């Protein structure tokens, strides 16, 4: 999970929107408006465009606790979903780059 987060940080994708999407894709929360709002509320008070790893871990720990699961289990789910997220991010960057190059 930390490696994926660091990769997202390098691409400036450690914003709340990207992290909530990652949490949803890893099925740590329901992919509903309610689930999204709940996750966003956990990021209250942080820089929305630059979330620190410590805050992200805190959010994951809180989600795990609420669902009576372990942090390690959620961390593993995020790590497994991470490569898919990175591929999506890279595809988006490539598409934008292609569009602007034409």
C-alpha positions as CSV (number, residue, x, y, z in Angstrom):
1,X,0.0,0.0,0.0
2,X,2.8,2.4,0.9
3,X,4.5,1.9,-2.4
4,X,1.4,2.6,-4.4
5,X,0.7,5.7,-2.3
6,X,4.3,6.9,-2.9
7,X,3.8,6.3,-6.7
8,X,0.5,8.3,-6.5
9,X,2.3,11.1,-4.7
10,X,5.0,11.3,-7.4
11,X,2.2,11.8,-9.9
12,X,0.4,14.3,-7.7
13,X,-2.5,11.9,-7.4
14,X,-2.5,11.9,-3.6
15,X,-5.6,14.1,-3.6
16,X,-8.8,13.2,-1.8
17,X,-10.7,12.4,-5.0
18,X,-8.0,9.9,-6.1
19,X,-7.7,8.3,-2.7
20,X,-11.5,7.9,-2.2
21,X,-11.6,6.3,-5.7
22,X,-8.8,3.9,-4.6
23,X,-10.7,3.1,-1.4
24,X,-13.9,2.4,-3.4
25,X,-12.1,0.3,-6.0
26,X,-10.5,-1.8,-3.3
27,X,-14.0,-2.3,-1.9
28,X,-13.2,-0.9,1.6
29,X,-16.4,1.2,1.3
30,X,-19.5,0.8,-0.8
31,X,-19.3,2.5,-4.2
32,X,-22.3,4.6,-3.3
33,X,-22.8,8.3,-2.8
34,X,-23.2,7.6,0.9
35,X,-20.0,5.6,1.1
36,X,-18.1,8.3,-0.8
37,X,-19.4,11.0,1.5
38,X,-18.4,9.0,4.5
39,X,-14.9,8.5,3.2
40,X,-14.5,12.2,2.2
41,X,-15.6,13.2,5.8
42,X,-12.7,11.2,7.2
43,X,-10.3,13.5,5.2
44,X,-11.8,16.6,6.8
45,X,-9.2,19.2,7.8
46,X,-6.5,18.1,5.4
47,X,-5.1,19.6,2.2
48,X,-7.6,18.2,-0.3
49,X,-4.9,18.2,-3.1
50,X,-2.0,16.8,-1.1
51,X,-3.0,14.2,1.5
52,X,-0.1,12.9,3.7
53,X,0.6,9.2,4.1
54,X,0.0,9.4,7.9
55,X,-3.5,10.8,7.3
56,X,-4.3,8.2,4.7
57,X,-3.2,5.4,7.1
58,X,-5.4,7.0,9.8
59,X,-8.4,6.9,7.4
60,X,-7.7,3.2,6.5
61,X,-7.3,2.3,10.2
62,X,-10.6,4.0,11.0
63,X,-12.4,2.2,8.2
64,X,-10.9,-1.1,9.3
65,X,-12.0,-0.6,12.9
66,X,-15.5,0.4,11.9
67,X,-15.9,-2.8,9.9
68,X,-14.2,-5.0,12.5
69,X,-11.3,-5.9,10.2
70,X,-7.6,-5.4,10.5
71,X,-5.5,-2.6,9.1
72,X,-3.3,-5.3,7.5
73,X,-6.2,-6.8,5.7
74,X,-7.3,-3.4,4.3
75,X,-3.7,-2.5,3.4
76,X,-3.4,-5.7,1.4
77,X,-6.7,-5.0,-0.4
78,X,-5.4,-1.5,-1.3
79,X,-2.0,-2.9,-2.4
80,X,-3.8,-5.4,-4.7
81,X,-6.0,-2.7,-6.2
82,X,-3.1,-0.3,-6.6
83,X,-1.6,-1.5,-9.9
84,X,-5.1,-1.2,-11.5
85,X,-5.3,2.3,-10.2
86,X,-1.9,3.2,-11.5
87,X,-2.7,1.8,-14.9
88,X,-5.8,3.9,-15.1
89,X,-3.9,7.0,-14.0
90,X,-1.2,6.4,-16.6
91,X,-3.8,5.8,-19.3
92,X,-5.5,9.0,-18.4
93,X,-2.2,10.9,-18.6
94,X,-1.4,9.3,-21.9
95,X,-4.8,10.2,-23.4
96,X,-4.4,13.9,-22.3
97,X,-0.9,14.0,-23.6
98,X,-2.1,12.7,-27.0
99,X,-4.9,15.1,-27.1
100,X,-2.7,18.1,-26.5
101,X,0.0,16.9,-28.9
102,X,-2.5,16.9,-31.8
